[in-house]
Amino acid sequence: MKGAVPSPRSGQDGEGEPDALEVDTIAAAPPILSLRFAPPSLPPGFVVRSRIDEMLDAARGGDVTLVCAGAGYGKTLAVAAWAQSVHRLDRTAWLAAGEGVGVAAFWHDVIVALRMLPVVADEARIAEFMPGPAFGDSDVAGLVDALSSLPETVTLVIDDFHRLTSVDLLKSIHRVIECGVPTVHLVLISRVEPRIPLRRLQVMGRLREIDAAVLAFTPGEAEDLCARIGFELDPESRERLMNRTQGWPAGIRLALLSATVEYGGDVHAALTGFGGGGKLVASYLLEEVLARVASSDREFLLATSVTPVVCADLAQALTGRADSRAILEQLVERNVLTVRLTGRAGWFRYHPLLREFLRDRLTVERPQEISTLHRRTAQWYLDSGELIPGIRHLVAAGDWLAVAKVVGKSALPLILTIHAGELAAALAPALDVVERDPRPEVLLAASVVAHHSRDFVTMRQNALDAETALLASGVEPPRWAQVIVALARMVAARVFTPVELYESANEVLTVATGASRNELPAVGAYAVIGRTNVAISLVLRSEFGRARVHLEDVRVEADRAGVGLTSAAANAYLALLDVIAGDLPEAGRRSDMLAKLGVRRGWTQQPQLLAAYAASALVYLETDELDTASERVDFGLDLVRHGSDLPAAVILQIAAVGVALVRRELHTARAAASRLRALSASCSGLPLLDHWVAVSLARVELLCDDVDSAEKVLAELQASTSSSSREFGSELVTIARAEVLLAQHEPRAAFDLLGTPARYAAHRTLVVEAALLSAIAADRLRLDSIALERLGQAIDAAAPIGAIRSFVARSEEIAGLLARYRHLNAEPSELTRAILVRLKVADAAATNVPATPSDPLTERELAVLRYLPTMFKSAEIAADLYVSVNTVKTHQQSIYRKLGVSTRRAAVDRAREWHLL
């Protein structure tokens, strides 16, 4: 026993051999096991973590470092690795605390641990101090003096601090800490928060904490550990390992052990099956975690494991225990793999592996209670107004009727909010259930999931099958079911048969307005959605006045109802109405606002903004900003494949045709017209689109010098177009017919057909076009004064709105007329100057394009060209070709130059025309 304690030095004033009393005191002390006074050995493959070492190094004498976390977080090993480094080994004393130890015995062991350090062994004051059996408060001052006499600052590590339970002992430790011994840095390693007040030290800057969040492995540290043990992780396995373990060191080692013992070294397979229900994890959790939990608390853990996060009220609803908050707090304090959620006061979460283990035990021990617990959880969330968690637990309970009711009554409008993905994910199990159990309620839930995934065929079919089954019962379907079916039918109309949108949207409106708030709590949102689609259908039917009134109303109501995307859709179609009215500045302002809103809210891929992209493209087309217009077209067309707004997609393609026409790119115009024909095939019967599409196709034929085909396209509209009509589509057709007459060298007929520009006053861009064509016709008729007057009217109409497209598109025909107009107007307007500049650009671009590139494409350029028809971005092309992104962009610009185009889409079209693709 004595051999374990260094002998005191000889000399005066207390030096020399101890007296009899001291010998008896030492002899009476508990046996000393050397293991208690040495850090544990580090296991094979141990990863030294410098970030934790730095936190321990930052402490000074008098400071306390608390290393506190639950079982398996590697607290002891992390501190041991720090302590055993070369420059710390001689200055770090280690003491593993034992259970039931008293005050005197503890401080005796502390002195023994310190005297094992070379810098302390010969220090007289420490050598002389030896706690007696009655060590108490009055002796603490002497202990502090003795410790303060150390010649150098040392670190004292007390491991397993949670084992110290004596109230008197903890009070003495607290008194020593409060005194702030300047030569001792105290490190406490504990599974639970020490039962001594430490927060005052925190305020004084003397407390440093290393908790579970710090001790958890980072992805890099986990990968390093795996490599040291001999496992290589692919990115998918690494991500799964971190997701399953949350960086819990014991969990990571258990996963790797599972790979060795149960999966023959196949880490990927081991991680695929790794979870709280596995044998190794379950054994560890039973021995190291649940064995330390009271049986009543174990029942609490089992019941509350059905929910990913829990608060006291929810826990009480599940367990009936009024002390739920205290239990949750205790679980955190005892580090039973339970943490408080940051930013969500009063909420807690179990470690994923612990929760899986508990759920597994619940399934084995009380399978009959699981559905009941999920229903209680669902009801608690629904009563709290949290619909999606409530739905999630109803799904877990298998109560699909309750699920469909909640969706139809309240939750379905969330599909038009930022919570759409969460709602679809909560309902996703319906896709598996519906295959074996196609009940109406399951079909309706599956219909909502299909809508979110843009599978509109399945969406419509599931909804109609559910409706058929409900009607077969002979009882009128409940309102919540009717509204889901009506909305599915409306979306399907917008996607497949827009001519039916008006009737289907009115059906939604009828179901919604006929219901009370008790029947449909979300009735306000449904009414707004129905009215918005009614308004959109009115736009397509060319009832612009009624449409604007509805859209102005619903964009405000939609925000109040919490369906922001519906408000965005209303604003997008208002932007289109602004374009139709010729108010280009307002249309540009509104569409730009929506674009910024889309970026800010993460809505750039939402189909509700497709009409805004179409409006924006048309505005930039009219103002002759063709590159920007092309960008808007390309961005919008990326949405078309996934969108649910076919009419807006058609208008966007009309803009694409318009860009090609102004640029006089014959091949691009033909390709764009072909796409327009295909896209608009399902939109016949809608006056706005019928006229607008026909005019676009006729203009492409005129660009190809096929006047007869252009006339034929417009003649097909003759039966449905009234000569007295003044709506946009009819007037647009009138202007296009005048263009055909001019191409047929019949200026008088064109002039008479157009009439006066005032006729088109409701649509300002049409005033520009009509006045300009009338000027061209008058010029050919040698009606010089009228020609100049009409040109002036065109310029006057175009100036306030910046409409330059018509002038640039007809640059060859108006060049001489514009020169005479300038001669008679000494001070040309800003618009006139802008037109002249654009005419020069247009003339340069109108030069004949060769049938093949004069400068052949290189092999590398041809390789890049083959990617242009795909959806690959520049970075993806670069990765596929093993070159840099800048190299790909350089090749793209060279391709555009050699092909004589300015956009990716035009490059693809021309390359196909020249058989390069």
SULTA-V388600 format. One record per pair of residues at least 12 apart in sequence whose ideal C-beta (glycine too) atoms are under 8 Angstrom apart, sorted by sequence separation. I is the first residue (numbers start at 1). J is the second residue. If there is no record, write none. Layout:
BEGIN
[[I,J] [I,J]]
END
This chain:
BEGIN
[[67,79] [114,126] [115,127] [131,143] [258,270] [259,271] [303,315] [306,318] [312,324] [315,327] [338,350] [339,351] [377,389] [378,390] [381,393] [391,403] [394,406] [411,423] [430,442] [434,446] [446,458] [447,459] [450,462] [492,504] [493,505] [535,547] [538,550] [554,566] [555,567] [558,570] [575,587] [578,590] [617,629] [620,632] [636,648] [637,649] [640,652] [657,669] [660,672] [698,710] [701,713] [721,733] [738,750] [741,753] [774,786] [775,787] [778,790] [794,806] [892,904] [895,907] [899,911] [129,142] [312,325] [315,328] [337,350] [338,351] [378,391] [433,446] [447,460] [554,567] [636,649] [659,672] [680,693] [698,711] [757,770] [775,788] [794,807] [864,877] [867,880] [80,94] [95,109] [129,143] [241,255] [256,270] [304,318] [337,351] [378,392] [467,481] [490,504] [512,526] [513,527] [595,609] [598,612] [757,771] [775,789] [818,832] [822,836] [874,888] [95,110] [111,126] [223,238] [226,241] [255,270] [300,315] [303,318] [304,319] [378,393] [391,406] [430,445] [431,446] [447,462] [466,481] [489,504] [490,505] [511,526] [512,527] [535,550] [555,570] [575,590] [594,609] [617,632] [637,652] [657,672] [698,713] [738,753] [755,770] [775,790] [874,889] [892,907] [899,914] [222,238] [255,271] [258,274] [262,278] [303,319] [312,328] [332,348] [337,353] [338,354] [377,393] [378,394] [390,406] [391,407] [430,446] [446,462] [447,463] [534,550] [535,551] [554,570] [555,571] [574,590] [575,591] [616,632] [617,633] [636,652] [637,653] [656,672] [657,673] [677,693] [697,713] [698,714] [717,733] [737,753] [738,754] [754,770] [774,790] [775,791] [93,110] [129,146] [262,279] [311,328] [331,348] [337,354] [490,507] [595,612] [676,693] [757,774] [818,835] [864,881] [95,113] [111,129] [128,146] [262,280] [310,328] [336,354] [375,393] [427,445] [431,449] [444,462] [466,484] [467,485] [486,504] [489,507] [490,508] [508,526] [509,527] [512,530] [532,550] [594,612] [595,613] [772,790] [818,836] [863,881] [874,892] [94,113] [111,130] [177,196] [219,238] [222,241] [255,274] [261,280] [300,319] [374,393] [375,394] [378,397] [387,406] [427,446] [430,449] [443,462] [444,463] [447,466] [466,485] [531,550] [532,551] [535,554] [551,570] [555,574] [571,590] [572,591] [575,594] [613,632] [617,636] [633,652] [637,656] [653,672] [656,675] [657,676] [694,713] [695,714] [714,733] [734,753] [735,754] [754,773] [771,790] [772,791] [775,794] [93,113] [111,131] [125,145] [126,146] [219,239] [222,242] [258,278] [299,319] [328,348] [374,394] [391,411] [407,427] [443,463] [551,571] [613,633] [656,676] [676,696] [677,697] [694,714] [734,754] [754,774] [771,791] [5,26] [93,114] [125,146] [126,147] [177,198] [300,321] [325,346] [378,399] [427,448] [428,449] [463,484] [464,485] [486,507] [487,508] [508,529] [509,530] [591,612] [595,616] [676,697] [818,839] [108,130] [174,196] [178,200] [258,280] [374,396] [375,397] [427,449] [443,465] [444,466] [463,485] [486,508] [508,530] [509,531] [531,553] [532,554] [551,573] [552,574] [571,593] [572,594] [590,612] [591,613] [613,635] [614,636] [633,655] [653,675] [654,676] [694,716] [714,736] [771,793] [772,794] [56,79] [93,116] [108,131] [126,149] [173,196] [174,197] [219,242] [222,245] [257,280] [258,281] [374,397] [387,410] [388,411] [443,466] [507,530] [531,554] [551,574] [571,594] [613,636] [632,655] [633,656] [653,676] [673,696] [694,717] [714,737] [750,773] [751,774] [754,777] [771,794] [791,814] [2,26] [93,117] [107,131] [125,149] [126,150] [170,194] [177,201] [254,278] [300,324] [375,399] [378,402] [382,406] [387,411] [403,427] [424,448] [464,488] [506,530] [591,615] [592,616] [673,697] [750,774] [815,839] [864,888] [868,892] [1,26] [57,82] [92,117] [124,149] [170,195] [171,196] [217,242] [222,247] [231,256] [423,448] [424,449] [440,465] [441,466] [463,488] [464,489] [483,508] [486,511] [505,530] [508,533] [509,534] [590,615] [591,616] [1,27] [52,78] [56,82] [91,117] [123,149] [170,196] [180,206] [226,252] [254,280] [371,397] [388,414] [440,466] [443,469] [462,488] [463,489] [505,531] [528,554] [531,557] [532,558] [547,573] [548,574] [551,577] [568,594] [610,636] [613,639] [629,655] [630,656] [633,659] [650,676] [653,679] [691,717] [710,736] [714,740] [751,777] [767,793] [768,794] [771,797] [791,817] [795,821] [90,117] [93,120] [104,131] [123,150] [161,188] [225,252] [229,256] [244,271] [254,281] [300,327] [370,397] [371,398] [387,414] [403,430] [438,465] [440,467] [505,532] [653,680] [673,700] [690,717] [750,777] [751,778] [767,794] [791,818] [804,831] [808,835] [811,838] [864,891] [868,895] [1,29] [4,32] [53,81] [90,118] [91,119] [103,131] [104,132] [107,135] [123,151] [156,184] [158,186] [161,189] [162,190] [217,245] [225,253] [231,259] [371,399] [424,452] [434,462] [460,488] [483,511] [505,533] [506,534] [587,615] [588,616] [591,619] [672,700] [731,759] [807,835] [811,839] [864,892] [49,78] [53,82] [90,119] [104,133] [147,176] [153,182] [154,183] [155,184] [156,185] [158,187] [160,189] [161,190] [162,191] [218,247] [423,452] [424,453] [440,469] [459,488] [460,489] [482,511] [483,512] [504,533] [505,534] [528,557] [548,577] [568,597] [587,616] [610,639] [629,658] [630,659] [650,679] [710,739] [711,740] [731,760] [747,776] [748,777] [768,797] [788,817] [792,821] [802,831] [1,31] [4,34] [52,82] [104,134] [120,150] [153,183] [154,184] [155,185] [156,186] [157,187] [158,188] [159,189] [160,190] [162,192] [165,195] [216,246] [217,247] [222,252] [226,256] [237,267] [241,271] [244,274] [251,281] [254,284] [297,327] [301,331] [400,430] [439,469] [440,470] [527,557] [528,558] [547,577] [568,598] [609,639] [610,640] [629,659] [649,679] [650,680] [670,700] [690,720] [691,721] [710,740] [747,777] [751,781] [767,797] [768,798] [787,817] [791,821] [799,829] [804,834] [808,838] [861,891] [865,895] [1,32] [46,77] [104,135] [119,150] [152,183] [153,184] [154,185] [155,186] [156,187] [158,189] [160,191] [216,247] [217,248] [225,256] [237,268] [240,271] [244,275] [388,419] [395,426] [421,452] [438,469] [460,491] [505,536] [587,618] [588,619] [669,700] [735,766] [742,773] [747,778] [799,830] [804,835] [807,838] [808,839] [811,842] [812,843] [860,891] [864,895] [49,81] [53,85] [103,135] [119,151] [136,168] [140,172] [144,176] [153,185] [155,187] [157,189] [162,194] [216,248] [217,249] [236,268] [240,272] [309,341] [391,423] [395,427] [420,452] [459,491] [460,492] [479,511] [483,515] [501,533] [502,534] [505,537] [587,619] [588,620] [607,639] [731,763] [738,770] [788,820] [799,831] [807,839] [811,843] [48,81] [103,136] [114,147] [119,152] [143,176] [148,181] [150,183] [161,194] [216,249] [297,330] [400,433] [415,448] [459,492] [524,557] [528,561] [536,569] [544,577] [605,638] [606,639] [610,643] [618,651] [626,659] [646,679] [650,683] [687,720] [707,740] [710,743] [711,744] [726,759] [747,780] [748,781] [757,790] [764,797] [788,821] [798,831] [808,841] [861,894] [43,77] [120,154] [137,171] [147,181] [148,182] [149,183] [150,184] [215,249] [231,265] [233,267] [234,268] [237,271] [240,274] [250,284] [297,331] [312,346] [388,422] [392,426] [395,429] [529,563] [532,566] [539,573] [605,639] [611,645] [614,648] [621,655] [669,703] [670,704] [728,762] [732,766] [735,769] [739,773] [742,776] [747,781] [772,806] [776,810] [795,829] [804,838] [808,842] [812,846] [861,895] [42,77] [46,81] [119,154] [137,172] [140,175] [144,179] [148,183] [217,252] [232,267] [301,336] [309,344] [311,346] [388,423] [391,426] [395,430] [456,491] [479,514] [501,536] [502,537] [528,563] [535,570] [568,603] [576,611] [584,619] [607,642] [610,645] [613,648] [614,649] [617,652] [669,704] [728,763] [731,766] [735,770] [738,773] [742,777] [768,803] [772,807] [811,846] [40,76] [107,143] [114,150] [136,172] [140,176] [147,183] [231,267] [311,347] [391,427] [404,440] [405,441] [408,444] [412,448] [415,451] [448,484] [456,492] [460,496] [479,515] [501,537] [502,538] [524,560] [525,561] [544,580] [572,608] [575,611] [579,615] [607,643] [611,647] [618,654] [626,662] [646,682] [647,683] [707,743] [726,762] [734,770] [757,793] [764,800] [765,801] [784,820] [788,824] [795,831] [868,904] [39,76] [40,77] [117,154] [135,172] [144,181] [147,184] [310,347] [311,348] [404,441] [407,444] [415,452] [444,481] [447,484] [451,488] [483,520] [524,561] [525,562] [529,566] [532,569] [536,573] [539,576] [544,581] [564,601] [572,609] [575,612] [578,615] [605,642] [607,644] [608,645] [611,648] [614,651] [618,655] [621,658] [626,663] [646,683] [666,703] [691,728] [692,729] [695,732] [699,736] [702,739] [707,744] [757,794] [764,801] [769,806] [776,813] [779,816] [795,832] [857,894] [861,898] [42,80] [137,175] [250,288] [309,347] [310,348] [388,426] [403,441] [404,442] [407,445] [525,563] [528,566] [532,570] [535,573] [539,577] [565,603] [568,606] [572,610] [573,611] [576,614] [584,622] [607,645] [610,648] [614,652] [617,655] [621,659] [624,662] [651,689] [654,692] [658,696] [661,699] [666,704] [691,729] [695,733] [698,736] [702,740] [728,766] [735,773] [742,780] [765,803] [768,806] [772,810] [776,814] [779,817] [857,895] [42,81] [140,179] [309,348] [310,349] [400,439] [456,495] [480,519] [487,526] [494,533] [498,537] [501,540] [502,541] [569,608] [572,611] [576,615] [579,618] [584,623] [610,649] [613,652] [617,656] [640,679] [647,686] [650,689] [654,693] [657,696] [661,700] [664,703] [690,729] [691,730] [694,733] [731,770] [738,777] [764,803] [775,814] [868,907] [869,908] [39,79] [40,80] [114,154] [309,349] [401,441] [404,444] [444,484] [451,491] [456,496] [479,519] [480,520] [490,530] [568,608] [569,609] [572,612] [575,615] [579,619] [611,651] [614,654] [618,658] [657,697] [660,700] [687,727] [688,728] [692,732] [695,735] [699,739] [757,797] [795,835] [868,908] [39,80] [226,267] [293,334] [308,349] [400,441] [404,445] [407,448] [440,481] [444,485] [447,488] [478,519] [479,520] [525,566] [565,606] [568,609] [571,612] [575,616] [607,648] [614,655] [621,662] [651,692] [688,729] [691,732] [695,736] [698,739] [702,743] [765,806] [776,817] [857,898] [42,84] [114,156] [292,334] [400,442] [403,445] [487,529] [494,536] [498,540] [566,608] [569,611] [576,618] [610,652] [617,659] [647,689] [654,696] [657,699] [661,703] [687,729] [691,733] [694,736] [698,740] [772,814] [775,817] [856,898] [865,907] [113,156] [293,336] [483,526] [490,533] [565,608] [572,615] [579,622] [650,693] [657,700] [855,898] [868,911] [39,83] [292,336] [568,612] [854,898] [39,84] [305,350] [400,445] [853,898] [110,156] [304,350] [853,899] [865,911] [289,336] [308,355] [853,900] [110,158] [289,337] [869,917] [301,350] [305,355] [850,900] [849,900] [865,916] [866,917] [865,917] [39,92] [305,358] [306,359] [305,359] [862,916] [39,94] [318,373] [37,93] [38,94] [302,358] [306,362] [37,94] [301,358] [305,362] [37,95] [106,164] [318,376] [36,95] [37,96] [302,361] [303,362] [317,376] [318,377] [857,916] [36,96] [302,362] [317,377] [35,96] [91,152] [93,154] [95,156] [97,158] [853,914] [36,98] [91,153] [92,154] [93,155] [95,157] [97,159] [98,160] [101,163] [317,379] [852,914] [91,154] [92,155] [93,156] [94,157] [95,158] [96,159] [97,160] [101,164] [103,166] [106,169] [302,365] [314,377] [317,380] [851,914] [91,155] [92,156] [93,157] [95,159] [96,160] [97,161] [99,163] [102,166] [302,366] [306,370] [92,157] [94,159] [98,163] [100,165] [101,166] [103,168] [107,172] [289,354] [97,163] [99,165] [100,166] [102,168] [103,169] [303,369] [314,380] [88,155] [97,164] [102,169] [106,173] [306,373] [313,380] [101,169] [285,353] [306,374] [103,172] [285,354] [303,373] [307,377] [408,478] [30,101] [306,377] [408,479] [409,480] [412,483] [37,109] [83,155] [281,353] [285,357] [408,480] [412,484] [576,648] [36,109] [405,478] [407,480] [408,481] [83,157] [30,105] [37,112] [282,357] [405,480] [408,483] [412,487] [576,651] [29,105] [37,113] [276,352] [281,357] [404,480] [408,484] [569,645] [572,648] [32,109] [276,353] [404,481] [407,484] [30,108] [79,157] [275,353] [276,354] [282,360] [29,108] [37,116] [276,355] [277,356] [32,112] [79,159] [276,356] [277,357] [404,484] [275,356] [276,357] [276,358] [277,359] [307,389] [76,159] [276,359] [277,360] [76,160] [276,360] [307,393] [306,393] [248,337] [306,396] [61,153] [60,153] [59,155] [251,351] [251,353] [248,351] [26,130] [25,130] [28,133] [246,351] [248,353] [246,352] [5,112] [25,132] [245,352] [540,647] [4,112] [22,130] [25,133] [79,187] [244,352] [245,353] [6,115] [15,124] [243,352] [244,353] [413,522] [5,115] [6,116] [14,124] [79,189] [409,519] [412,522] [409,520] [410,521] [411,522] [536,647] [408,520] [409,521] [410,522] [413,525] [9,122] [64,177] [76,189] [409,522] [413,526] [416,529] [14,128] [75,189] [412,526] [6,121] [9,124] [75,190] [6,122] [8,124] [75,191] [413,529] [9,127] [39,157] [62,180] [8,127] [62,181] [8,128] [61,181] [62,182] [65,185] [67,187] [68,188] [71,191] [6,127] [61,182] [64,185] [65,186] [67,188] [68,189] [70,191] [61,183] [62,184] [63,185] [64,186] [65,187] [66,188] [67,189] [68,190] [69,191] [61,184] [62,185] [63,186] [64,187] [65,188] [67,190] [68,191] [212,335] [61,185] [64,188] [66,190] [68,192] [60,185] [68,193] [59,185] [68,194] [212,339] [59,187] [66,194] [56,187] [66,198] [78,210] [64,198] [75,210] [64,201] [78,215] [73,212] [75,215] [193,333] [66,207] [68,209] [69,210] [74,215] [192,333] [64,206] [65,207] [66,208] [68,210] [69,211] [70,212] [73,215] [192,334] [63,206] [64,207] [65,208] [66,209] [67,210] [68,211] [69,212] [73,216] [191,334] [192,335] [622,765] [662,805] [62,206] [63,207] [64,208] [65,209] [66,210] [68,212] [191,335] [63,208] [65,210] [417,562] [541,686] [542,687] [69,215] [417,563] [540,686] [541,687] [542,688] [662,808] [416,563] [417,564] [540,687] [541,688] [658,805] [662,809] [67,215] [413,561] [416,564] [417,565] [498,646] [540,688] [580,728] [661,809] [59,208] [413,562] [416,565] [495,644] [498,647] [539,688] [540,689] [58,208] [413,563] [416,566] [494,644] [495,645] [496,646] [494,645] [495,646] [494,646] [55,208] [491,644] [494,647] [56,210] [55,210] [52,210] [55,214] [52,214] [51,214] [52,215] [47,217] [49,221] [47,221] [73,248] [74,249] [72,248] [73,249] [74,250] [47,224] [72,249] [73,250] [47,225] [72,250] [664,842] [71,250] [72,251] [622,801] [623,802] [45,225] [584,764] [622,802] [623,803] [624,804] [662,842] [47,228] [581,762] [582,763] [583,764] [584,765] [622,803] [623,804] [624,805] [664,845] [46,228] [581,763] [582,764] [622,804] [623,805] [663,845] [664,846] [45,228] [418,601] [544,727] [580,763] [581,764] [582,765] [622,805] [666,849] [44,228] [45,229] [418,602] [498,682] [499,683] [544,728] [582,766] [621,805] [624,808] [44,229] [497,682] [498,683] [499,684] [542,727] [582,767] [496,682] [499,685] [542,728] [579,765] [582,768] [499,686] [542,729] [454,642] [456,644] [498,686] [454,643] [454,644] [498,689] [416,608] [72,284] [624,838] [585,800] [72,288] [585,801] [71,288] [584,801] [585,802] [71,289] [583,801] [584,802] [70,289] [582,801] [584,803] [582,803] [638,871] [668,901] [665,901] [668,905] [672,909] [668,906] [671,909] [663,902] [670,909] [665,906] [668,909] [671,912] [667,909] [668,910] [663,906] [667,910] [665,909] [665,910] [667,912] [660,906] [667,913] [656,905] [73,335] [70,334] [71,335] [70,335] [69,335] [70,336] [71,337] [68,335] [70,337] [634,903] [634,904] [634,905] [630,902] [633,905] [630,903] [627,902] [630,905] [626,902] [627,903] [630,906]]
END
